[in-house]
Amino acid sequence: MKKLLFREINKCPASFFIIGIWSLLFLINYSINIADILCGKGINIIGNDYYRFATATFIHFNLIQLIANIAALYWVGVFLEQQLSFKEFIVFGILVSTITQISFSCIYTESYSFGGSPFVFGMIGLIVSLQLFCKDFQRFQSRILWRGKV
């Protein structure tokens, strides 16, 4: 079991790095409320806390949201990390999440935002874009993640 876990971590280290951050901050948020410090805010209520554009993607408020984002990131991470380096994966994910948070805060000017979905959907968008515009890019097939017999 331990060998299988290490093999999976070695296969997609960037995904597990982000999953680790999400999980750690989720647990810390139950002890001390860090969500008030890190979650995104609408442009009218953000004040000068512009760091929130980058940190909102790391905060999750409930376990279902966290598990869904972990499963989705693992699903796309296993495929995408075969094509990208650790640094490219992390930088692209944080960049697209930050841009999404800025856009969200400009549209919903009085609201709060949080969660890793922008990170995951950014990765899915990257896969779709690369498959449309790079003919030699490996085709995404969800069955490559299934280890059982069909």
C-alpha positions as CSV (number, residue, x, y, z in Angstrom):
1,M,0.0,0.0,0.0
2,K,2.8,2.4,0.9
3,K,4.7,1.6,-2.3
4,L,1.5,2.3,-4.3
5,L,1.1,5.7,-2.7
6,F,4.7,6.7,-3.3
7,R,4.3,5.6,-7.0
8,E,1.3,7.7,-7.4
9,I,3.0,10.7,-5.8
10,N,6.0,10.3,-8.1
11,K,3.7,10.1,-11.1
12,C,2.1,13.5,-10.4
13,P,4.1,15.4,-7.7
14,A,2.7,18.8,-8.5
15,S,-0.9,17.6,-8.1
16,F,-0.1,16.1,-4.8
17,F,1.7,19.3,-3.8
18,I,-1.4,21.3,-4.4
19,I,-3.6,18.6,-2.8
20,G,-1.3,18.8,0.3
21,I,-1.7,22.5,0.5
22,W,-5.5,22.3,0.2
23,S,-5.7,19.6,2.8
24,L,-3.4,21.3,5.3
25,L,-5.2,24.7,5.0
26,F,-8.5,22.9,5.4
27,L,-7.3,21.3,8.6
28,I,-5.8,24.6,9.9
29,N,-9.0,26.4,9.1
30,Y,-10.9,24.1,11.6
31,S,-8.4,25.1,14.4
32,I,-8.1,28.8,13.7
33,N,-10.2,30.6,11.2
34,I,-7.8,31.5,8.4
35,A,-10.5,31.7,5.8
36,D,-11.2,35.3,6.9
37,I,-7.6,36.2,6.0
38,L,-7.3,34.2,2.8
39,C,-10.6,33.9,1.0
40,G,-11.4,36.1,-2.0
41,K,-13.5,39.2,-1.8
42,G,-15.4,41.3,-4.3
43,I,-13.6,44.3,-5.7
44,N,-15.8,46.7,-3.7
45,I,-15.0,45.1,-0.3
46,I,-11.4,43.8,-0.8
47,G,-9.7,47.0,0.4
48,N,-6.0,46.7,-0.2
49,D,-5.9,42.9,0.4
50,Y,-5.0,42.0,-3.2
51,Y,-3.1,38.9,-2.1
52,R,-6.6,37.4,-1.8
53,F,-6.7,37.0,-5.5
54,A,-4.0,34.3,-5.3
55,T,-4.9,32.7,-1.9
56,A,-8.6,32.2,-2.4
57,T,-8.0,29.1,-4.5
58,F,-6.4,27.3,-1.6
59,I,-9.2,27.7,1.0
60,H,-12.1,25.1,1.2
61,F,-15.0,25.4,3.6
62,N,-16.4,21.9,3.5
63,L,-15.2,18.4,3.1
64,I,-17.3,17.6,0.0
65,Q,-15.9,20.6,-1.8
66,L,-12.4,19.6,-0.9
67,I,-12.8,15.9,-1.9
68,A,-14.4,16.9,-5.2
69,N,-11.5,19.2,-6.0
70,I,-8.9,16.7,-4.9
71,A,-10.5,14.0,-7.1
72,A,-10.7,16.3,-10.1
73,L,-7.2,17.6,-9.8
74,Y,-5.8,14.0,-9.5
75,W,-7.8,13.0,-12.6
76,V,-6.4,15.8,-14.8
77,G,-3.0,15.9,-13.0
78,V,-2.1,12.3,-13.8
79,F,-2.5,13.1,-17.5
80,L,-1.2,16.6,-17.6
81,E,1.9,16.1,-15.5
82,Q,3.2,13.7,-18.2
83,Q,3.3,16.7,-20.5
84,L,4.3,19.6,-18.2
85,S,7.1,20.1,-15.6
86,F,6.4,20.6,-11.9
87,K,7.0,24.3,-12.2
88,E,4.9,24.8,-15.4
89,F,2.0,22.9,-13.7
90,I,2.1,25.0,-10.5
91,V,2.7,28.4,-12.2
92,F,-0.1,27.9,-14.8
93,G,-2.5,26.7,-12.1
94,I,-1.9,29.6,-9.8
95,L,-1.9,32.1,-12.7
96,V,-5.2,30.9,-14.1
97,S,-6.7,30.8,-10.6
98,T,-5.6,34.3,-9.8
99,I,-7.1,35.6,-13.1
100,T,-10.3,33.8,-12.4
101,Q,-10.5,35.3,-8.9
102,I,-9.9,38.8,-10.3
103,S,-12.6,38.3,-12.9
104,F,-15.1,36.9,-10.3
105,S,-14.4,39.8,-7.9
106,C,-15.1,42.3,-10.7
107,I,-18.4,40.7,-11.6
108,Y,-19.6,39.9,-8.1
109,T,-18.3,43.0,-6.4
110,E,-19.8,42.4,-2.9
111,S,-19.2,38.7,-2.5
112,Y,-16.7,36.2,-1.1
113,S,-15.0,33.4,-3.1
114,F,-13.0,30.4,-2.3
115,G,-12.1,26.9,-3.5
116,G,-9.8,25.1,-5.9
117,S,-12.3,24.8,-8.8
118,P,-10.6,27.5,-10.8
119,F,-7.3,25.6,-10.6
120,V,-8.9,22.4,-11.8
121,F,-11.0,24.0,-14.6
122,G,-7.9,25.9,-15.7
123,M,-6.1,22.6,-16.1
124,I,-9.1,21.1,-18.0
125,G,-9.1,24.2,-20.3
126,L,-5.3,23.8,-20.9
127,I,-5.9,20.1,-21.9
128,V,-8.7,21.1,-24.3
129,S,-6.6,24.0,-25.8
130,L,-3.6,21.9,-26.3
131,Q,-5.6,19.1,-28.0
132,L,-7.2,21.6,-30.3
133,F,-4.1,23.6,-31.3
134,C,-1.3,21.0,-31.0
135,K,-1.9,18.1,-33.2
136,D,1.0,16.1,-31.7
137,F,-0.3,16.5,-28.1
138,Q,-1.4,13.2,-26.5
139,R,-5.1,12.7,-26.6
140,F,-6.9,12.7,-23.2
141,Q,-8.7,9.5,-22.4
142,S,-10.2,9.0,-19.0
143,R,-9.8,5.3,-19.3
144,I,-6.0,5.6,-18.8
145,L,-6.7,6.3,-15.2
146,W,-8.8,3.1,-14.7
147,R,-6.7,0.2,-13.5
148,G,-9.5,-2.3,-13.4
149,K,-10.8,-4.5,-16.2
150,V,-13.4,-3.2,-18.5
